[in-house]
Amino acid sequence: MSEGATASDSPFIKGRNARLYGKQRDSNPYAEGSEDHQAWAQAYDEAADDRTEQDAGTVDPQASVRT
């Protein structure tokens, strides 16, 4: 990251946020084939997986508490 940049400036975080805020996958602002484009797309897709599990009820928030 460049000097003065924060974690929220990273392509990964921006991709995740794009998904969570309802943007389309093709709104990736980074040049196709670049590492930033790949990181953005990966985060976008992972955010979709997380939401699907939560919406379907397959994520058990108590799983780590059980013995």
GURO-149952 format. One line per field, with one value per atom (N, C-alpha, C): x, y, z; atom name. Coordinates in Angstrom, 3 decimals, padded with zeros to 6 digits. Layout:
<nodes>
xx <- c(X; ...)
yy <- c(Y; ...)
zz <- c(Z; ...)
a <- c(CA; ...)
</nodes>
This chain:
<nodes>
xx <- c(000.836; 000.000; 000.882; 000.392; 001.179; 001.095; 002.046; 002.089; 000.784; 000.246; -001.006; -002.247; -002.071; -003.217; -003.684; -004.956; -005.518; -005.985; -006.334; -006.815; -008.050; -008.882; -010.099; -009.804; -008.550; -008.151; -007.737; -007.601; -007.112; -008.156; -007.706; -008.642; -009.502; -008.926; -009.672; -010.866; -010.628; -011.704; -012.725; -012.249; -013.171; -014.062; -013.503; -014.304; -015.362; -014.980; -015.915; -017.037; -016.666; -017.665; -018.582; -018.032; -018.865; -019.978; -019.646; -020.662; -021.693; -021.198; -022.094; -023.027; -022.600; -023.427; -024.188; -024.230; -025.087; -024.553; -023.266; -022.704; -022.562; -022.490; -022.342; -020.887; -020.654; -019.293; -018.497; -019.169; -018.447; -018.099; -018.353; -017.972; -016.548; -015.810; -014.422; -013.641; -013.065; -012.413; -010.966; -010.435; -009.026; -008.842; -007.680; -007.379; -007.423; -008.156; -008.266; -006.878; -006.615; -005.318; -004.362; -004.708; -003.828; -004.078; -003.108; -003.274; -004.414; -004.553; -005.638; -007.002; -007.116; -008.374; -008.711; -007.705; -007.902; -008.298; -007.641; -007.962; -009.376; -009.760; -011.103; -012.144; -011.932; -012.883; -012.967; -011.832; -011.818; -012.640; -012.425; -013.160; -014.649; -014.973; -016.371; -017.047; -016.384; -016.951; -017.044; -016.033; -016.048; -017.150; -017.405; -018.487; -019.823; -019.960; -021.193; -021.365; -020.278; -020.333; -020.717; -020.148; -020.462; -021.932; -022.452; -023.856; -024.779; -024.440; -025.268; -025.359; -024.234; -024.234; -025.046; -024.900; -025.637; -027.127; -027.480; -028.886; -029.552; -028.788; -029.338; -029.347; -028.694; -028.659; -027.660; -026.694; -025.723; -024.511; -024.415; -023.344; -023.868; -023.208; -023.621; -022.734; -023.243; -022.416; -021.973; -022.622; -022.274; -021.291; -020.909; -020.068; -018.753; -018.164; -016.872; -017.046; -018.259; -018.524; -018.723; -019.200; -019.493; -018.228; -018.375; -017.237; -017.362)
yy <- c(-001.172; 000.000; 001.237; 002.281; 003.501; 004.230; 005.135; 005.882; 006.647; 006.579; 007.262; 006.458; 005.310; 004.477; 003.707; 003.365; 002.575; 001.242; 000.335; -000.983; -000.852; 000.145; 000.303; 000.760; 001.149; 001.526; 000.318; -000.845; -002.012; -002.528; -003.064; -003.636; -004.741; -005.522; -006.608; -006.057; -005.064; -004.474; -003.786; -003.120; -002.447; -003.452; -004.604; -005.638; -006.211; -006.459; -006.963; -005.962; -004.708; -003.671; -003.492; -003.619; -003.490; -004.527; -005.756; -006.815; -006.525; -006.134; -005.898; -004.710; -003.776; -002.607; -002.748; -003.973; -004.265; -003.883; -003.626; -003.298; -004.577; -004.423; -005.551; -005.977; -007.254; -007.778; -007.087; -006.676; -006.027; -004.568; -004.116; -002.750; -002.682; -003.796; -003.847; -002.743; -001.784; -000.632; -000.869; -002.047; -002.312; -002.984; -002.765; -003.312; -004.844; -005.412; -006.860; -007.474; -008.523; -009.190; -008.683; -007.580; -007.040; -007.748; -007.671; -008.266; -007.590; -006.285; -005.562; -006.046; -006.286; -006.782; -008.145; -008.996; -010.335; -010.275; -009.419; -009.298; -008.780; -007.791; -007.222; -008.302; -009.054; -010.090; -011.211; -011.592; -012.654; -012.220; -011.006; -010.515; -010.397; -009.955; -009.841; -011.208; -012.210; -013.564; -014.154; -013.930; -014.452; -013.803; -012.533; -011.852; -012.471; -012.894; -013.557; -014.877; -015.633; -016.911; -016.716; -015.706; -015.426; -015.082; -014.257; -013.848; -015.033; -015.902; -017.072; -017.976; -018.223; -019.078; -018.452; -017.167; -016.494; -016.485; -016.161; -016.101; -017.472; -018.527; -019.878; -020.479; -019.789; -020.290; -021.407; -021.553; -022.630; -022.231; -020.960; -020.512; -020.575; -021.330; -021.479; -020.612; -019.473; -018.580; -019.188; -020.251; -020.895; -022.052; -022.345; -023.497; -023.454; -022.284; -022.191; -022.276; -022.147; -022.172; -023.592; -024.468; -025.857; -026.617; -027.586; -028.424; -029.796)
zz <- c(000.000; 000.000; 000.000; -000.588; -000.628; 000.708; 000.890; 002.145; 002.345; 003.531; 003.849; 003.506; 002.887; 002.534; 003.757; 003.774; 004.865; 004.307; 005.194; 004.768; 003.880; 004.152; 003.361; 001.939; 001.657; 000.306; -000.527; 000.097; -000.621; -001.607; -002.735; -003.710; -003.098; -002.183; -001.553; -000.772; 000.062; 000.863; -000.034; -001.063; -001.984; -002.711; -003.066; -003.723; -002.795; -001.565; -000.558; -000.333; -000.172; 000.067; -001.136; -002.323; -003.523; -003.496; -003.143; -003.080; -001.989; -000.827; 000.298; 000.059; -000.793; -001.096; -002.408; -002.950; -004.090; -005.456; -005.579; -006.894; -007.721; -009.017; -009.935; -010.015; -010.299; -010.389; -011.491; -012.558; -013.653; -013.359; -012.134; -011.755; -011.213; -011.314; -010.871; -011.585; -010.830; -011.454; -011.891; -011.604; -011.880; -013.235; -013.836; -015.160; -015.125; -016.087; -016.162; -016.311; -015.545; -015.560; -014.493; -013.829; -012.791; -011.460; -010.572; -009.239; -008.491; -008.663; -007.991; -008.490; -009.793; -010.362; -009.770; -009.673; -009.128; -007.650; -006.867; -005.442; -005.249; -006.042; -005.959; -006.259; -007.344; -007.754; -006.724; -006.156; -005.133; -003.926; -003.466; -002.302; -002.603; -003.802; -004.218; -004.147; -004.691; -004.701; -003.297; -002.481; -001.114; -000.294; -000.523; 000.195; -000.180; -001.418; -001.857; -001.132; -000.999; -000.295; 001.160; 001.803; 003.204; 003.379; 002.499; 002.608; 002.377; 001.439; 001.141; 002.365; 003.013; 004.201; 005.326; 005.532; 006.602; 006.297; 005.050; 004.671; 004.750; 004.457; 004.469; 005.871; 006.797; 008.160; 008.359; 007.451; 007.585; 008.415; 008.775; 009.654; 011.070; 011.915; 013.310; 014.198; 014.660; 015.466; 016.790; 017.229; 018.492; 018.307; 017.079; 016.790; 017.559; 017.709; 018.414; 019.937; 020.420; 021.855; 022.355; 021.478; 021.863; 022.215; 023.094; 023.472; 022.889)
a <- c(N; CA; C; N; CA; C; N; CA; C; N; CA; C; N; CA; C; N; CA; C; N; CA; C; N; CA; C; N; CA; C; N; CA; C; N; CA; C; N; CA; C; N; CA; C; N; CA; C; N; CA; C; N; CA; C; N; CA; C; N; CA; C; N; CA; C; N; CA; C; N; CA; C; N; CA; C; N; CA; C; N; CA; C; N; CA; C; N; CA; C; N; CA; C; N; CA; C; N; CA; C; N; CA; C; N; CA; C; N; CA; C; N; CA; C; N; CA; C; N; CA; C; N; CA; C; N; CA; C; N; CA; C; N; CA; C; N; CA; C; N; CA; C; N; CA; C; N; CA; C; N; CA; C; N; CA; C; N; CA; C; N; CA; C; N; CA; C; N; CA; C; N; CA; C; N; CA; C; N; CA; C; N; CA; C; N; CA; C; N; CA; C; N; CA; C; N; CA; C; N; CA; C; N; CA; C; N; CA; C; N; CA; C; N; CA; C; N; CA; C; N; CA; C; N; CA; C; N; CA; C; N; CA; C)
</nodes>
